[in-house]
Amino acid sequence: LGKLMKSAGYTTGIFGKWGLGNPGSVSIPNKMGFDEFYGYNCQRQSHSFYPDHLWHNEEKVLFPENENNACKTYSQDLIHEQALKFIRDHKEQPFFAMLTYTLPHAELNLPHDSIYKMYENSFEETPYIGKFDKVYGGYNTSEKPLASFAAMVSRLDKYVGDVMAELKELGLDKNTIVIFASDHGETMCSQFTDDPKNSPYSESMNIPFLVRYPGHIQPRVDNLLMSAPDIMPTVLGLCGLGDSIPSNVQGRNWAPLFFDEKAEIERPGGALYIQNLDGEKDADGKVQTYFPSSRGYKTARYTLAFYIDKKDHKLKKSLLFDDEKDPYQMNNLPLEENKEIVAELCREMGKELKAIDDPWYKERILSDMIPY
């Protein structure tokens, strides 16, 4: 996306969390078409809000301010200010900015400032037992996770407000496309899943994709089932760059539906759910492959997911929810009592897995249930 926007004449910048290369990288290997980068490289500190360094393009930004050699200022505030500066610096030319804030995130470490104090005693707090059976993913630094999480969301709201105010002050609010989205949801204390984010539950799968483009897109809510691979081609389509979308891109350009909800374009019947876990490791213990642990399919009404055993790829668990009758997904429906529904969902899932040449299709996993 950075390369294509740059080739179309945009000055490009990315600010926040971004995995570039290996965690041990001593420099930025490739900015992937972005002119400016400020934030986290793929480093262990990318999940710390007070890291020992950030990156500004190819240079390390060090924080020798205290005895721990760590940043005293909340890193998200630093990143946010750099993003606003980028917008100001390029107000006279087309720019493409990605603001990849880490907020909100499982590491509930944030300043106990006025934003946090808004929520400090607002919740009946429940310890979050998630991955690794530790409180909040094993990284919790707060005794009040719900208050911290709510404060993180409000801090992010403030950042978004700052961006909108900056655009208005610069006279760019009427001809700038603003998109708000997320990479995944968060179950928090619900569902008792061992993975708080990569699960087929609505709290994890349902994320916002909000687009503001005054004079071109009318405010409304649409039930389009977008998926993560659709984001890049849709962004290009919104910018009038649909012809530049590479032919090997798996996602769809849904921009026509944003401009006209009655556009003659076939909407998707559902969206794939994909979960992969670590696979084989080398002699040094580094992961070399991945195990395709689960595949599923979500429609406007149903959510289906199959989990397989790592050894023989047999079905070990299934989830089936009627999201219309059971919006909180409290009742896992038996497969054998809903054969017609399961068969239809499996047919559609098989088509999608085949279309992307997924490992489940190539290995014909659960072929007795999924017609490839």
C-alpha positions as CSV (number, residue, x, y, z in Angstrom):
1,L,0.0,0.0,0.0
2,G,2.8,2.4,0.8
3,K,4.6,1.7,-2.5
4,L,1.4,2.1,-4.5
5,M,0.4,5.4,-2.8
6,K,4.0,6.7,-3.2
7,S,4.0,5.8,-6.9
8,A,0.7,7.7,-7.3
9,G,2.3,10.9,-6.1
10,Y,1.6,10.8,-2.3
11,T,4.2,11.6,0.4
12,T,3.8,8.6,2.7
13,G,4.3,8.2,6.4
14,I,3.6,5.6,9.1
15,F,3.6,6.2,12.8
16,G,3.3,3.6,15.6
17,K,3.7,-0.1,15.8
18,W,5.1,-1.8,12.7
19,G,6.9,-5.1,12.3
20,L,9.9,-4.6,10.1
21,G,12.3,-7.5,9.9
22,N,13.3,-9.6,12.9
23,P,12.9,-8.6,16.6
24,G,16.7,-8.4,16.8
25,S,17.1,-6.0,13.9
26,V,19.7,-3.3,14.4
27,S,18.3,-1.1,11.6
28,I,15.2,-0.7,9.5
29,P,15.6,-3.1,6.6
30,N,12.9,-1.8,4.2
31,K,10.3,1.0,4.7
32,M,8.1,-0.6,2.1
33,G,7.4,2.6,0.2
34,F,7.0,4.9,3.2
35,D,9.0,8.1,3.2
36,E,8.9,8.5,6.9
37,F,8.6,6.1,9.8
38,Y,8.4,6.9,13.5
39,G,7.6,4.2,16.1
40,Y,8.4,0.6,17.0
41,N,10.3,-1.7,14.8
42,C,9.6,-5.4,15.3
43,Q,11.1,-5.3,18.8
44,R,10.1,-6.7,22.2
45,Q,9.5,-3.1,23.3
46,S,6.7,-2.8,20.8
47,H,4.4,-4.0,23.6
48,S,5.9,-1.5,26.1
49,F,4.5,2.0,26.4
50,Y,7.8,3.2,27.9
51,P,10.4,1.6,25.6
52,D,14.2,2.0,25.7
53,H,14.1,3.3,22.1
54,L,11.9,4.1,19.1
55,W,12.9,4.5,15.5
56,H,12.8,7.5,13.3
57,N,13.5,6.2,9.8
58,E,16.8,4.4,10.1
59,E,17.9,6.1,13.3
60,K,17.3,4.9,16.9
61,V,15.7,7.4,19.1
62,L,17.2,6.8,22.6
63,F,15.8,7.9,26.0
64,P,18.6,8.3,28.4
65,E,16.4,10.2,30.8
66,N,16.5,8.0,33.8
67,E,18.3,5.1,35.4
68,N,16.5,2.5,33.4
69,N,17.4,4.2,30.1
70,A,13.7,4.1,29.3
71,C,11.4,6.7,27.9
72,K,9.7,8.8,30.6
73,T,7.1,10.1,28.2
74,Y,4.2,7.9,27.2
75,S,5.4,6.5,23.8
76,Q,1.9,6.8,22.2
77,D,1.9,10.6,22.9
78,L,5.4,10.9,21.3
79,I,4.2,9.0,18.2
80,H,1.0,11.0,18.0
81,E,2.9,14.3,18.0
82,Q,5.1,13.0,15.2
83,A,2.1,12.1,13.1
84,L,0.5,15.5,13.6
85,K,3.8,17.1,12.6
86,F,3.9,15.0,9.4
87,I,0.4,16.3,8.5
88,R,1.4,19.9,9.1
89,D,4.7,19.5,7.2
90,H,2.9,18.1,4.1
91,K,-0.2,20.2,4.1
92,E,0.6,21.7,0.7
93,Q,0.9,18.3,-1.1
94,P,-1.0,15.0,-1.3
95,F,0.0,12.8,1.7
96,F,-0.9,9.3,2.9
97,A,-0.4,8.8,6.7
98,M,-1.0,5.6,8.6
99,L,-1.3,6.1,12.4
100,T,-0.9,2.6,13.9
101,Y,-1.4,3.3,17.5
102,T,-0.9,0.3,19.9
103,L,-3.9,1.5,22.0
104,P,-5.8,-0.2,23.3
105,H,-3.7,-3.2,24.0
106,A,-3.2,-6.0,26.6
107,E,-0.3,-4.4,28.3
108,L,-2.3,-2.1,30.5
109,N,0.4,0.4,31.3
110,L,-0.6,4.0,31.0
111,P,-0.2,7.2,32.9
112,H,-2.5,7.6,35.9
113,D,-3.5,11.0,34.5
114,S,-7.0,12.6,34.2
115,I,-8.0,10.1,31.5
116,Y,-7.3,7.1,33.7
117,K,-9.0,8.8,36.7
118,M,-12.2,9.1,34.8
119,Y,-12.6,5.3,35.0
120,E,-10.6,4.3,38.1
121,N,-13.6,3.3,40.2
122,S,-16.2,2.8,37.5
123,F,-16.1,-1.0,37.1
124,E,-16.6,-4.1,39.2
125,E,-13.2,-5.4,38.1
126,T,-12.7,-9.0,37.1
127,P,-9.2,-10.5,36.6
128,Y,-8.7,-11.5,33.0
129,I,-7.5,-15.1,32.6
130,G,-6.3,-15.3,29.1
131,K,-3.4,-16.8,27.2
132,F,-0.8,-18.6,29.3
133,D,-3.3,-18.6,32.2
134,K,-1.9,-15.3,33.5
135,V,-3.7,-12.1,34.2
136,Y,-4.4,-10.3,30.9
137,G,-2.1,-12.2,28.6
138,G,0.8,-12.3,31.0
139,Y,1.6,-8.6,30.6
140,N,-0.8,-6.9,33.0
141,T,0.6,-4.1,35.0
142,S,-2.6,-2.8,36.4
143,E,-4.8,-3.9,39.2
144,K,-7.8,-2.5,37.4
145,P,-7.7,-3.9,33.8
146,L,-11.2,-2.7,32.8
147,A,-10.5,0.9,34.0
148,S,-7.2,0.8,32.2
149,F,-8.7,-0.5,29.0
150,A,-11.4,2.1,29.0
151,A,-8.9,4.8,29.6
152,M,-6.8,3.6,26.7
153,V,-9.9,3.7,24.4
154,S,-10.6,7.3,25.6
155,R,-7.0,8.3,25.0
156,L,-7.3,6.9,21.4
157,D,-10.5,8.9,21.0
158,K,-8.6,12.0,22.0
159,Y,-5.9,11.3,19.4
160,V,-8.5,10.9,16.7
161,G,-10.1,14.2,17.7
162,D,-6.7,15.8,17.6
163,V,-6.2,14.6,14.0
164,M,-9.6,15.9,12.9
165,A,-9.0,19.2,14.6
166,E,-5.6,19.5,12.8
167,L,-7.1,18.8,9.4
168,K,-9.8,21.4,10.0
169,E,-7.3,24.0,11.2
170,L,-5.2,23.4,8.0
171,G,-8.3,23.6,5.8
172,L,-7.9,20.0,4.8
173,D,-10.9,18.4,6.4
174,K,-13.1,18.6,3.4
175,N,-10.8,16.9,0.9
176,T,-9.1,14.4,3.1
177,I,-10.3,10.8,3.4
178,V,-10.1,9.7,7.0
179,I,-10.4,6.0,7.8
180,F,-10.7,4.4,11.3
181,A,-10.2,0.7,11.7
182,S,-8.5,-2.0,13.8
183,D,-6.6,-5.2,13.3
184,H,-8.7,-7.2,15.6
185,G,-11.1,-7.0,18.5
186,E,-10.6,-8.1,22.1
187,T,-12.6,-10.5,24.3
188,M,-11.4,-9.0,27.6
189,C,-13.1,-11.0,30.3
190,S,-15.7,-12.8,28.1
191,Q,-15.9,-16.3,26.6
192,F,-13.0,-17.8,28.6
193,T,-11.0,-18.3,25.4
194,D,-7.3,-19.0,25.6
195,D,-6.6,-16.4,22.9
196,P,-8.2,-13.0,23.7
197,K,-7.9,-11.7,20.1
198,N,-7.7,-14.5,17.5
199,S,-11.0,-16.2,18.1
200,P,-14.3,-16.4,16.1
201,Y,-16.3,-14.7,18.8
202,S,-17.9,-11.4,17.9
203,E,-15.8,-9.5,20.4
204,S,-12.7,-10.5,18.4
205,M,-14.0,-10.6,14.8
206,N,-16.2,-7.5,14.7
207,I,-14.1,-4.4,14.2
208,P,-15.0,-1.0,12.9
209,F,-14.2,0.3,9.4
210,L,-15.3,3.9,9.4
211,V,-14.7,6.2,6.4
212,R,-15.2,10.0,6.3
213,Y,-15.1,11.6,2.9
214,P,-17.2,14.8,2.8
215,G,-19.2,15.4,-0.4
216,H,-18.5,11.9,-1.6
217,I,-19.7,9.4,1.0
218,Q,-23.0,9.9,2.8
219,P,-23.1,8.9,6.5
220,R,-24.8,5.6,7.0
221,V,-24.2,2.1,8.4
222,D,-23.7,-0.8,6.0
223,N,-23.8,-4.6,6.7
224,L,-21.0,-5.3,4.2
225,L,-18.8,-8.2,5.5
226,M,-15.4,-6.8,4.9
227,S,-12.2,-8.7,5.7
228,A,-8.7,-7.6,6.4
229,P,-7.4,-8.4,2.9
230,D,-10.1,-6.0,1.5
231,I,-8.6,-3.0,3.2
232,M,-5.7,-2.3,0.8
233,P,-7.7,-2.5,-2.4
234,T,-10.6,-0.6,-0.9
235,V,-8.4,2.3,0.2
236,L,-6.9,2.4,-3.3
237,G,-10.4,2.4,-4.7
238,L,-11.5,5.3,-2.4
239,C,-8.6,7.3,-3.7
240,G,-9.4,6.7,-7.4
241,L,-6.5,4.3,-7.8
242,G,-8.5,1.1,-8.4
243,D,-6.6,0.5,-11.7
244,S,-3.4,0.2,-9.7
245,I,-4.5,-2.8,-7.6
246,P,-2.2,-5.7,-8.3
247,S,-3.9,-8.7,-9.9
248,N,-2.5,-11.1,-7.2
249,V,-4.3,-9.2,-4.4
250,Q,-6.7,-11.6,-2.6
251,G,-8.9,-8.8,-1.2
252,R,-11.8,-7.0,-2.9
253,N,-12.2,-3.3,-3.7
254,W,-15.5,-2.3,-2.0
255,A,-15.1,1.4,-2.7
256,P,-18.1,1.4,-5.2
257,L,-20.4,0.5,-2.3
258,F,-19.1,3.3,-0.1
259,F,-19.9,5.8,-2.8
260,D,-23.3,4.2,-3.7
261,E,-25.0,1.6,-1.5
262,K,-27.0,0.5,-4.6
263,A,-23.9,-0.1,-6.7
264,E,-24.1,-3.1,-9.0
265,I,-21.5,-5.2,-7.2
266,E,-21.9,-8.7,-5.7
267,R,-21.6,-8.5,-2.0
268,P,-19.8,-11.3,-0.1
269,G,-22.0,-13.9,1.6
270,G,-19.5,-14.3,4.5
271,A,-16.0,-13.9,5.7
272,L,-13.3,-16.4,6.5
273,Y,-12.0,-17.0,10.0
274,I,-8.3,-18.1,10.1
275,Q,-6.2,-19.1,13.1
276,N,-2.6,-20.2,12.8
277,L,-0.3,-21.4,15.6
278,D,3.4,-22.0,15.7
279,G,4.6,-25.0,13.8
280,E,8.0,-26.7,13.4
281,K,11.1,-25.2,15.1
282,D,14.7,-25.4,14.1
283,A,17.7,-26.4,16.3
284,D,17.8,-22.9,17.8
285,G,14.1,-23.0,18.7
286,K,13.0,-20.5,16.1
287,V,9.7,-21.2,14.5
288,Q,10.0,-22.2,10.8
289,T,6.5,-23.1,9.9
290,Y,2.9,-22.6,11.1
291,F,0.2,-25.0,12.0
292,P,-3.3,-24.1,10.5
293,S,-5.1,-24.8,13.7
294,S,-8.6,-23.5,12.8
295,R,-10.7,-22.3,9.9
296,G,-14.2,-21.0,10.0
297,Y,-16.8,-18.9,8.2
298,K,-19.0,-16.0,9.4
299,T,-22.1,-14.8,7.7
300,A,-24.6,-12.1,8.6
301,R,-26.4,-14.7,10.8
302,Y,-24.1,-17.6,11.7
303,T,-20.5,-18.1,13.0
304,L,-18.8,-21.5,12.4
305,A,-15.3,-22.6,13.4
306,F,-13.5,-25.9,13.3
307,Y,-10.4,-26.7,15.3
308,I,-8.2,-29.7,14.4
309,D,-5.6,-31.8,16.3
310,K,-2.0,-31.0,15.5
311,K,-1.0,-34.6,15.1
312,D,-3.6,-36.1,12.8
313,H,-5.7,-33.1,11.7
314,K,-8.9,-34.5,13.0
315,L,-11.7,-32.4,14.3
316,K,-11.3,-31.8,18.0
317,K,-13.7,-28.9,18.6
318,S,-16.4,-26.9,16.8
319,L,-18.2,-23.7,17.4
320,L,-21.5,-22.8,15.8
321,F,-23.6,-19.8,16.8
322,D,-26.8,-18.3,15.6
323,D,-25.8,-14.7,16.0
324,E,-29.3,-13.5,15.3
325,K,-31.0,-15.5,18.1
326,D,-28.0,-15.7,20.3
327,P,-26.1,-12.4,19.9
328,Y,-23.9,-13.0,22.9
329,Q,-22.9,-16.4,21.5
330,M,-23.7,-18.2,24.7
331,N,-25.1,-21.4,23.1
332,N,-22.7,-23.5,21.0
333,L,-25.0,-25.4,18.7
334,P,-24.4,-29.2,18.1
335,L,-23.3,-29.8,14.5
336,E,-25.4,-33.0,14.1
337,E,-28.6,-31.1,15.0
338,N,-28.0,-28.4,12.4
339,K,-26.8,-30.4,9.4
340,E,-28.3,-28.2,6.7
341,I,-26.9,-25.0,8.2
342,V,-23.5,-26.6,8.7
343,A,-23.5,-28.0,5.1
344,E,-24.2,-24.6,3.6
345,L,-21.6,-22.9,5.7
346,C,-19.0,-25.6,4.8
347,R,-19.8,-25.2,1.1
348,E,-19.1,-21.5,1.2
349,M,-16.0,-21.9,3.4
350,G,-14.6,-24.5,1.0
351,K,-15.0,-22.1,-2.0
352,E,-13.2,-19.4,-0.1
353,L,-10.3,-21.6,1.1
354,K,-9.9,-22.9,-2.4
355,A,-9.8,-19.4,-3.9
356,I,-6.9,-18.4,-1.7
357,D,-5.1,-21.8,-2.0
358,D,-5.2,-22.2,1.8
359,P,-3.4,-25.1,3.5
360,W,-6.8,-26.6,4.4
361,Y,-7.7,-26.8,0.8
362,K,-4.3,-28.1,-0.4
363,E,-4.3,-30.8,2.3
364,R,-8.0,-31.4,2.0
365,I,-8.4,-31.1,5.8
366,L,-11.8,-32.2,7.0
367,S,-12.8,-33.1,3.4
368,D,-15.6,-35.3,4.8
369,M,-17.3,-32.1,5.9
370,I,-15.9,-29.4,3.7
371,P,-16.5,-29.9,-0.1
372,Y,-13.4,-28.5,-1.8
